[in-house]
């Protein structure tokens, strides 16, 4: 239940955050250390979809009690991956309901016999609702398809002479008006047209609702007294970097904490003790975005050592957290990183590819980052859900700035603004901030994309949601992405940056590119006059079938996509001198959607194909982005020009 107005959150937020009360429980990324081990469970899992009429047969027959193969036939299913496109079964591709995964994991002997070892099962993501059993015992449930969750299974694997454990995960991909993203189930009752019990999943977002175990599943260990969470915030005082840290410990009350900050050469530059403090780094190397500095993305390492006294003796735990020292600020017309104006020139993306769907894949991820750097992109938005933790880590490493977005897409129904929906949305933002709060690449939170923010309940909903997010993390601005009319948008007064999606000469005035400049200029002027906040053109673009050519340009040809972008760029070049602080093309690559007459094998607005091959617009955008990078004037511009000339990704 919500208690009190959003103003309470705004007032108490910094205090709660500083005291570590706003976010309870850690979600540190599992890293190996002298005290920690990890065992990945990626690979082939046993799989079955529950095709029974009520989709409940698995629970009625308790499939989790015994190995899945004993209750019926199973398929081999790769993890991580979506289940939809792996097989040849048309029913499975569009399946809605419960699916079951199972894997036997062999455990090291010391994990099962050393009672001083804590064993944790971590699921990177399971879309959408998941229930987890270990050896037939219920250990966890989680709602939400894009964020990690975990369970301490030590007692289950250390209760006898076990050499392995059986992990069963049931996942339901059904979307309702109260899930994120929302959806509805439509039952077709006309038996002259549809079979008995026929239903379909309706959604109000334009990407395919892939499902399954999309990210790595793993086991990891810690001592029984362990470092549970670390929160870091950074600031700069002249040339001195300031790193404020807070460390949370679970499993014991008698312990000491030692903290060291190391530079990239492994040299200790600051150190401290205790669970809370500030490290001062003279002549600090700041974390700068890609193409904004000769040495972008500088990362320090925060090494934390816990020493605890237990009944069994002294116990140590070690954890290392990458730290980037940087600041973020917003004025009426600028977005500042380290006190310097930053202009977002980048993309919107999707976690989407052939066969694997939304499944995490290292080769694909590295390819995408190479394309981003080739393009000269310095930013992207995680449209329209949180991406894998490994994506955030590469952004930190390469200096790619992130607008980190929640799964709040397709919020169009009045029911989706209920207190039930709001409470879940608040919880999702807590999970997202808990996971990504320490990433220097994350410079702004986005709580939603294209909601019906003109509906009356939207005002209170977004006022509360944005205030809560700011309370969780006062160090970053908050936005949501709108396509509403500037006068009717009830959420815009509460955001720090206006993010606007528009598709002039695509979804209306079809083919008439001559109206783009007038309409786009009017859009910017109306929004800025009304709210006096910096603006990002957060989506724009046109569908293009690779290899379709037509001159004069016609819709769906490569020439039309290029021409439309050029019209947008003429206005962006005028307004970025005033209050426009960014442009993000829709989209980085083609992606799959639901089938409809408007979508030919998915959304084709990518500047790359789904197979990551460039369309003509990719070269146009590459030329523009490198030009924008070279036009940026900072004290180190001469050095940067030389850096750009020697960069293998330059033109």
N, C-alpha and C positions, 0 to 999 in steps of 0.2 A: 504493500500500500504506500502511496505517496503521502508524505507528511509535510505540510507547509508549502508555501509558495516557492517558486524558483529563486526568488531573491535570497532565501535562506541558503540555498546551495552556493549562490554567488558570494555571499558574505563569508560563509564558513569554509568554502572550498580550499583556499590556500592554507588555512590552519589544519584542516583535515589531511591534506596532502603532506604537509610538512611533518605531521605527527604519524603518518603512515596508516591513518584510519580510513581513508577513502577507498583504498584497495586492500582487501584482506586476502592473504594467501598469495604465494608466488607462482610464477609461470616462467621461470628461467629456462632458456634453451638448453637442452641436455648436451653438455660438453664433457669430454673426457678430461680427467685430471689425475694427479697422484691418488686421489681418494674416490674417484668416480669412474665407472665403466658404463659402456652402452652396448647394446646388442640390437641391431636392426632386424626387423621381421618382415622386410620387404621381400617380394617374390610371389610364388604361387600360393594362394589360399583356396580352400574348399569353399564352394559358393552354391547357394540355392535361392531362387526367388519363390516366394509363397504365392502361387497362383490360385489358391483357394478363393471361393467367392467372397468371403469376409476378410481375407488376407490375415487371418488369425490362427491358421492351422499350426504354425510353428510354436505358438504359445500354448495352444490347447494340447498339443502332443509333447510339449516341453523339449524341443529339439536341442536346447542347451544342456540337457542332463547327460547326454551320451554323445559320442562322436557323430558328426552330422551325417556321415555316410550310412550310419545304421538306421536312419529314419527315411532314407530315400536316396535317389541319385543326386550327385553333385557335379558341378563344373569346376574346372580349373580357372581361377580368376586372378590376374596379376594385381598386385598392390605395390605402389599406389597407381590407381587408374580409376576412371569411371567404368561402370559395368556396361554402359549402354551400347558402345560401338565395337566391343571386343569380339562378339560372336556374330552369328548369322541369323539369330532369332529376332524376327520383327516384333514379336510381343515383348521381348526383353528390352528392346531399344526404347520403347515408350512405356515401360512398366511403371506403375504407381502403386506403392504399398511397401510391405516389409520384405527385405532381402537379408540373407544370413551369410556371414563369413565365419570361417573357422581356420585356426592354425595351431599346430603343435609346436611348442618352442622348447628346445633342449637348453637347460640352464647349467652354467658352470657350478661345480660342486661347492665352491666357497659361497655362492649366493644362497644355496639352500641349507647350508650347515652353519654359517657364521651368523649368529643372532645379532651381531653388531652391524650387520649390513641391511640397509633398507632397499627393497626392490620395488620399482615403480613401473607401471605400464602407462605409456603415453601414446595417445592417438592424435596425429597432427591435424586431422579433420575427418569428419564423417557426415556426409550430407544426406538427411537433414537432422533427424532425431535418432539417437543411438542409445542402445542398452548393451552393457558389457558384462559377460560372465567369465570367470576363470575357474576351470575344473567344475563347472556347473553351478558355481556360487556367484550371485549377483554382486558386482563391485562398483559399477558406475552407470550413470545416465547423463546424457547431455543433449540440450536443444541448441541447434544452430550448426550450419554446415561448413563454417569457414575458419573456426578457431580451435586451438588445441584443448584437450582435457586429459586428465590422468587419474590414476588410482594407485594407492599403496597396496601392493599385493603380498607384502612380506609374510604375513601370517599364513597365507594360503600355500606359499611355496616352501615354507620352512616348518610345516606341521608334520612332516614325516619323511620317509626315504624316497622322495620324489626326484627324478632326474629330468622331468619335463613338466610342462603345464599346457593345458588346452584352453585356448582363448577363443571365445565365441562372441561375435558382435552382430547384433540385429540392427538394421538401419531402415528407417522409413522416410521416403522422400516426399511425402504428401505435404503440400503447402495449403495453409488456411488463411483467413483474413488476419490472424494474429501472429503468424510466423514472419520471419525476415529472411528472404523476401516473402511477401504475402501471395496468396493465390486462393482459388476456390475450386471445389469439386462440383462438376455439373453432371447430374444424373439424368440420363435420357430414358424416359418411361414409356415412350411410344413403341410398343412391341412390334408394330408393323414396319418399323424402320430400324430398330436396334434390338440386339439380344437382351434377354432378361438380365437385370443388374448392371447394364452397361453404364460406364461413367468415364469422364475425361477430366484431366487437370487443366484448368484455365489459369493463365498467368497474365500479368500486365507489365512484363518486361521483355526486352527483345534479345534474349539469348537462351540457348537450350538449357533446360533444367537437368544437367548431368548430375549423376548421383553415384555414391559408393565411398570407398576409402580413398580419398583423393591425395592424401599426403602420407609421409612415412609413419609407420607404426613401429614402436621400439620399446625395449626395456632398458632402464638405466638404474644405477645404484648410487646411493649416498650412505654415509654413516648414519646411525640412528639420531645423532645430534648433528644438524646440518644447516647450511646456508639456504634459507628458503626463498629469499627475494633480495634484490638490490634495486634501489632507485637512485638515479643520478640526474642532476640538473647542472647546467654549466652557464657561466657568464664570463665577462671579460672586464677587467679594470685596467685601462691603458694597455700595457703589453703583458699583463699577468692574467693567465687563465685561471678561473676559479671552478673547481669541481666539487659540488656539494653532494655528499653521498649519505645514504641511509641503508643499513643492512638489517635484515630480519632473520632471526634464528629460530628454528623449531627443534623440539626434542630434548631440550635441556635448559637449565637456568644458570649454570655455572660455566662460564666460558670467557675466553679472550678473543678479540678480533684484531688482526693486523692488516693494514691496507697499504699497498704500494702502487704507484702509478709509473708505468714504464713507457718510454718513447718507442718509436719504431725500430731503433737500434738495440733495444733491450736495456737501456740505461734508466735507472731509477731517478725520476725527476721530482717526486714528492712522496711522502709517506705519512701515515697516521695510525691511530689506534681507536678502538671503540666502535660502537654501532652507528655513530652519526658524527659527521665532521665536514670540514672543508679542506681540500688540498689546493695549494697555491702553486702555480706553474709559471715561473718567470720566463719571459720571451717565448710564450706558448705558440706552438704551431696550431693554427685554427683549422677546423674542418670547413673547407670551401667546396661549393658545387663544382662539378665538371665544367671546364672552360671558363671558370671565374678566377682561377689562380694557377700559377705555374706548378704548384704542388697541391692538387685538389685531394679531398677525402683523406686528410691526415687522421690516423687513428692511434690513440694511446691504448694501453692495456691496463685495466684496473685489476690487480691481483688481490684477492681476499683470502686470508688464511684464518680459519677458525680452529681454536684449540679448546676442547671441552674436557672437563673432569667428570667421568661417569663411574658407576659401580665397578665396571670392568677395567677401569684405568683411563689413561689419557687417549683422547680421540681427536683426529684432525680432519678438517674438510677444506678443500681448495676449490675456488671458482675464479675464472678469468673473464672479465667483461670488456669488450671493445668500447672505447669512449671517444667521441668526437667533441671537441670544445668549439661551440658556436652559439650564436644568439639569433633569435628571430623576433622581429617587431613589425607592426603594421601602422602606417599613418593614413591620412585621408586619401592619399594618392600614390603611396608606394608600399612595396613589400620589401623589407630589409633583412638581409642575412649578414651578420657581423657588421651591422651598421651601414652596409652598402646596398644600393638599390638592386634588387634581383628581378629579372624578367623570365618568367616561365616560358620556355619554348620547347614543347615536348609533345607527348601523345597521351591518349587513353588506350588502355589495353584490355585484354581478357585473358584469363587462364584457359586456353582453348587450343587444341591441336587435333590433327587426324588421329583416329583410333583411340588414343589415350584420353580424349575428352578434356576434363579438367585435372587429370592426374599429373602430379609433379614429375618433372623429367629434367635431369641435369643438362644433357646436351641441348635440349630445346631452350632452357633458361640461358645458358651461356651464348647460344646463337642470338637470342633476343637482345642480350646486352651488347653484343658486338654490333648488331644492327643499330641499336640506339646510339652508340658512340659514333658509328659511321655516319649516322644521320645528323649528328651534332645536337641531339636532344639532351637537355639538362634536367628533364623532369617528366614524371607521369603521374596519373591518378589511378588508384587501384579500383577502377570501375568494374563492377559495382558491388564489391565485397572485399574483405581483407585477403591479401595474397599470402602465399606460403612464407614462413619465417625466413627461409633461405633466400627468397627474393629480397626481403628487407636487408639481409646481410650483404648481398651484392650491391645494393644501392648505397649502403654505408661505405663499402670498399671502393666503389667507382665514382662516388660523388653525384649520383642521380637523385635529385630531390623528389620527395614523395608527398602527394596529397592522399592521406590514408582514409579510405572510405569504408563505412559500415555496409552491411547488406540491405540497407534501407532503400530498396529500389522497388518500384511498382506499388507504392503506397497511394492508392487512388480511391479506395472505398472508405465510406464514413466509418465502418466497423474497424478499420485499421487504425483509427485514431482513438480507440477506446483506452480505458485505463489498463486493461490487460495487455494491449499492444504496447502502450507506453512503458509499462513496467519491464516487459521483455526487451524493448529497445534500450532502456537504461542499462539493463544487465549486459547486453551485447557491447555497449560502449565501454563498460567497465572491463570486460574481458579484452577488448581491443586495446585499450589504453594500458592495461596490465601487461599485455604481451609486447607492445611496440613502444612503450614510453622511453626506452633508453636508446632508440635509434636516432642518430643525428640527422639521417636523411629525411626522416619524417618531420615536416615543418608545419603541417596543418592537418586537422581532423575534418573529415566530411561526414556528416551524420546521415545524409540521404541524397538520393538522386531523383529529380523530377517528380516530387510528390505533388498531390493536388493541394498545394499550400494556400489556395484561395478558399478552401472550405473552412467554415467557422471553427471547428475543433482544432484546426491546424495551428492556430495562434498559440493556444496554451500548450499544445503538444511540443512544438518546436522551441518555445520559450523555455519550457522545463528541460527538454533534452539538451539544448545548447548550454544552458546554465550548469547542468549536471556535468557535462563534458568539460567545461572550463574549470569546474571545481575539482574534477579528477586530475586535470593537468593545466594549471594556470600558465604554463610556459609556452603554449602553442595557441595560435588562433584557431577558430572553429568556423566552418562554413557548411552550407548544403548547396546542392546544385539545382538550379531552378530553370524551368522553361515557362513559368507563369507570367502573366502580365505584371509589369512593375508596380502598378497601382494596387493590384489585388493580392499581392503576395504577403501573407501574414507572418511568414517566417523571416523574411529579409531584414526586419529591424534588429534582429538579435545576432546576426552573423557578423564576423569581422571583415570578411572579403566576399564580394558578390561574385558568384560563379554562374554564368548564364550559358545555356545551350540554345542554339538557333540554327535552323537549316533553311535559310532563305534560298529560293529558287530550286528547292528540292521537294519538300513536303507541301509547298504551295508555290504559286507562280511558276509552275513547272516549265523549266527550260528558259526562263527569262532572266538571264544573268545580269541584264542591264539594270535591274531594280535592287541588286544586292547592296551597292554602296550607300544608297539613300536609306534603305531599311536598317542596315547595320549601324550606320552613324546615328540614326534616330534612337535605336535600341540603347546604345551606349549613353547618349546624352540624357535620355529619360531616367535610366537607372542611376546615373551619377548625380543628376540634379535632385533626385528624390532622397538618396541615402548618403551621399558624400562619402563613399567608401571605394577603395580600389576594386577594379573589376578584372576578372579573368574570363576570356572566351573559352569556356570549358569544353564545348563540343561544337564542331562544324564539319561539314564534309558532304560527300555524295557517293552513292553506290557506283561501282565501276567493275565491269567484267573484264578481266585481264585479256588483252588481245583484241578488244573491240575498239575500232577506230572510226571516227567520223569527223569530217571537216567540211563545213562549219560544224562545231561541236553539238552533239545530241546527247541526251541523258543516257547514262550507263556506259558511255565511251570514255576512254582514258583522257581524251581531249577535254571532255566536259568536266571531269574531276579537276584537272589542272586549271581550267579556266575559272571554275567556281572558287578554287583556293586563291587564285590571283586577285579576284575581286575582293575577297575578304582581306587579303594582305594589304591592299591599298588603304583601307580604312584603319586596319590595325596599326599601320605605320604612322598614321596621323594621331591616333588616340593613345598610343604607347608613350608619346611625348607628354601626355597629360595625366591620365589616371588608369589606363589599362595596363595591367602588370603581367599579363600572360596570355598565351594561346596554346591550346591542346587539341590537336587534330583528332577527329573521330574517323577512323580508328587506326591503330598501329597495323593490325592484320585482319583479314577476313575471319569471320567466326561463325559457328553454327547457331541456328535459331530454331524455333518451332517451324513446322511446315505451314506455309500460307502462300496465296497467289502473289503476295508482295515480296517474297523472299525466294530467290533462286539458289537452292543449296546453301542457305544462310545469308548473313549480312555481308555485303560486298563493299563496304565503305573503307576497307583497309587500304593503306598505301603499299602494303605488302600482301601477297596472297596468303592463304592459310598455310601454305608450304614455305612461307617466308621468302618468296621471290618478289623483287620490286616491280611495281607498276610505274608508269611515267611520273606520277605525282610524287613518288619517293625522291626522285632526283631533283624535282622542283623544290621540295621541302628541305632537302639536304643543302641546296645552294642557299636557301633563305636562312636556315638555322646557323650555318657557319658564318654567313654575313652578319647576322645579329651578334654572334659571339665576337667577331672581329671589331664590330662597332662599339662594343662596351668599353668605356673609357674609365680606367682606374689608374692609380699611381704605378702599377706594375704592367701597364698596357704594352710597353715596349718589350718587356720580358715575355709577356704572354704571346705577343705576335711571333716572337722567335719560337716559343713553345709550340704554337699552332703550326708553324712552318715545318717543324720537325716531327709533328704528330702523324703516325701512320693512318689516322682516321681523317685527316684533312683532305680537301679537294686536290 
